[in-house]
Amino acid sequence: MSVSIVVPCYRSSATLPTLVARLNGIMLQVAQSYELILVVDGSPDDTWDVARDLAEGHPWVRALRFSRNYGQHNAVVAGVRAARYDVVVTMDDDLRHPPEEIPKLLAALTDDLDLVYGLAQEEERHSLRSVVSRLVKAGVAGTMGVQNAKLLSAFRVFRTFLRRGFDQIHGPHASVDVALSWATTRVGAVTVRMDGRKTDRSGHTFRRLVNHAIDMLLGPSTTPMRFVTYFGFLVGFAGLALFGRLSWLYFGGVTNVAGFTTVVSVVTIFSSAQLIAIGVLGEYIGRIYAGGMGRPTFVIRERVEEGLLSDLPDDARRSVAVPGWAMRPAARR
């Protein structure tokens, strides 16, 4: 098996040397050919210097540097587009995903599966990140029609040909799991060990978690707009029912119908429904506007790798060249 490992990097200068050493020891045992693609996502510390040194010192390590911070999923898309081998493994840079668990993922990628997620044996139940993650997965599974949404994890292995589903990803709102759900329904999962984060600060702030949740909920389809329509009908029926009740009381001789409270309640309900509808529509229009402006998914400032871009397979070269102006190879160091 030939394996490309994609790792988005942000504030991970302290963990990358250990990650590379552990990966090398494991991949020597399980893969005929392998490579590690470190995608530095505009990290403000010296993560790029460490990734560059690792790429210069290890022929199987490649490093890509973004011109600014674009986000974890955008970094994964860049790494997947640059992958040379038949199977792609994605994992975090903070050693939470143990390299020693990769053989278990690879073994689970049987002929009847195209994508396998690694799920934690014991999930955190009370952390904010865990709560947001479960809510997003429930929303994606229940309303967006994405199969196996409860299996989603950043520790995953899939066949590289699925990146053809990434070819049409443009603009800043990239979601790897959504794109994979468009490309295949042959999805599985395996339980793996998850270690504690080795860094004091996580790159996933609350704001990033909220933005990712919005991307996951709005990315797969226009179903949220349909639910807004349903919600509008529901509020309208509630308003008609309230109007009918008040009319019945009035013509029945009950003249002391609560006026101020009723009016305030009705206005509040309808105002809330309108604001929710405007907000959802605004999100979709904003994404269309961002795509029309030509905002790139990512821009690579610099790359360090053993081979030239022309040495990549045709499929990989086409993927890397979309969009061409955003993917010009930098001079080799």
Secondary structure, DSSP 8 states (H G I E B T S, - for coil): -EEEEEEEESS-TTTHHHHHHHHHHHHHHH-SEEEEEEEE-S-SSSHHHHHHHHHHH-TTEEEEEESS---HHHHHHHHHHH--SSEEEE--SSS-S-GGGHHHHHHH--TT-SEEEEEESS--SSSHHHHHHHHHHHHIIIII--TTGGG--SSEEEEGGGGGGGTT--SS---HHHHHHHH---EEEEEE-----SSSS-S--HHHHHHHHHHHHHSS-SHHHHHHHHHHHHHHHHHHHHHHHHHHHHHTT------HHHHHHHHHHHHHHHHHHHHHHHHHHHHHHHHHTT--S--EEEEE-SS-GGGS-HHHHHHHTSSGGG-------
